[in-house]
Amino acid sequence: MRLCRPLVAVLGGLALALTSTGSALAADDTFLWIGPDGKAYSITAPPRNKCLDMAQDARGPRNLTKRPLVVYPRKRCKGTATRLAAGHAAPAGKHFASVVFDPR
């Protein structure tokens, strides 16, 4: 229960921030996720078709870019792929270790 409250607070704050600035973030071509300690992280204008490894624990990917992306459970874009269309998000508990934007 102790872990649940901070996580809910962070996700609620993230949702509120996205509601108020969602269109601006989408215009900026942004990818969001939750990292260690429930902190929100983002990449703006990510490179196309390049596998990016996460340096730390990453979960809850949110694709606010205008192109599809794929997250993987292991580094170097290995494992079972999870595709996210533009403007979509995975469940908050979905962990991933690497991502590729606009895959071929």
C-alpha positions as CSV (number, residue, x, y, z in Angstrom):
1,M,0.0,0.0,0.0
2,R,2.9,2.4,0.7
3,L,4.2,2.0,-2.8
4,C,0.7,2.4,-4.3
5,R,0.0,5.8,-2.9
6,P,3.1,7.6,-4.3
7,L,2.7,5.8,-7.7
8,V,-1.0,6.9,-7.8
9,A,0.1,10.5,-6.9
10,V,2.8,10.6,-9.6
11,L,0.5,9.1,-12.3
12,G,-2.3,11.5,-11.3
13,G,0.1,14.4,-11.5
14,L,1.4,13.2,-14.9
15,A,-2.2,12.8,-16.1
16,L,-3.0,16.4,-14.9
17,A,0.1,17.8,-16.6
18,L,-0.7,16.0,-19.8
19,T,-4.3,17.2,-19.8
20,S,-3.2,20.8,-19.5
21,T,-0.2,20.6,-21.9
22,G,-1.2,17.5,-23.9
23,S,-1.5,19.2,-27.3
24,A,1.7,21.1,-26.8
25,L,3.6,17.8,-25.9
26,A,2.1,16.1,-28.9
27,A,3.2,18.9,-31.2
28,D,6.7,18.5,-29.7
29,D,6.9,14.8,-30.7
30,T,7.4,13.5,-27.2
31,F,7.8,10.0,-25.7
32,L,7.1,9.7,-21.9
33,W,7.7,7.0,-19.3
34,I,8.0,6.5,-15.6
35,G,11.4,5.8,-14.2
36,P,12.9,5.0,-10.8
37,D,11.0,6.3,-7.7
38,G,8.0,7.1,-9.9
39,K,9.7,10.1,-11.6
40,A,8.5,11.0,-15.1
41,Y,11.0,11.1,-18.0
42,S,10.7,12.1,-21.6
43,I,12.5,12.3,-25.0
44,T,11.5,15.0,-27.4
45,A,12.0,14.5,-31.2
46,P,13.4,10.9,-30.9
47,P,15.5,9.5,-33.7
48,R,13.8,7.3,-36.3
49,N,14.5,3.6,-36.6
50,K,17.3,3.6,-33.9
51,C,17.1,1.3,-30.9
52,L,17.5,3.2,-27.7
53,D,18.3,1.3,-24.4
54,M,16.9,2.7,-21.2
55,A,19.7,3.3,-18.6
56,Q,17.3,2.7,-15.6
57,D,14.1,0.9,-14.8
58,A,11.4,2.2,-17.2
59,R,7.6,1.5,-17.3
60,G,4.3,3.0,-18.5
61,P,5.4,4.1,-22.0
62,R,3.3,6.8,-23.5
63,N,3.6,7.6,-27.2
64,L,2.8,11.3,-27.8
65,T,4.8,11.2,-31.1
66,K,3.1,11.3,-34.5
67,R,4.6,7.9,-35.5
68,P,4.4,4.3,-34.2
69,L,7.0,2.9,-31.8
70,V,7.9,-0.5,-30.3
71,V,9.1,-1.2,-26.8
72,Y,11.0,-4.3,-25.8
73,P,11.5,-6.1,-22.5
74,R,15.3,-6.4,-23.0
75,K,18.1,-4.1,-24.1
76,R,19.1,-3.9,-27.8
77,C,15.5,-4.2,-28.8
78,K,15.2,-7.9,-28.0
79,G,12.3,-9.9,-26.7
80,T,8.6,-9.8,-27.4
81,A,7.8,-6.4,-29.1
82,T,4.9,-4.3,-27.9
83,R,3.7,-1.8,-30.5
84,L,2.3,1.6,-29.6
85,A,0.5,3.6,-32.2
86,A,0.9,7.4,-32.3
87,G,-1.0,8.9,-29.3
88,H,-1.4,5.6,-27.4
89,A,0.0,4.4,-24.1
90,A,0.8,1.0,-22.5
91,P,-0.5,0.1,-19.0
92,A,1.4,2.0,-16.2
93,G,3.0,-1.3,-15.0
94,K,4.4,-2.3,-18.4
95,H,8.1,-2.5,-18.0
96,F,10.5,-2.1,-20.9
97,A,14.3,-1.9,-21.5
98,S,14.5,-0.5,-25.0
99,V,12.5,1.3,-27.6
100,V,12.6,2.0,-31.4
101,F,10.7,4.8,-33.0
102,D,9.1,4.5,-36.5
103,P,10.4,1.0,-37.0
104,R,10.9,-0.3,-40.5
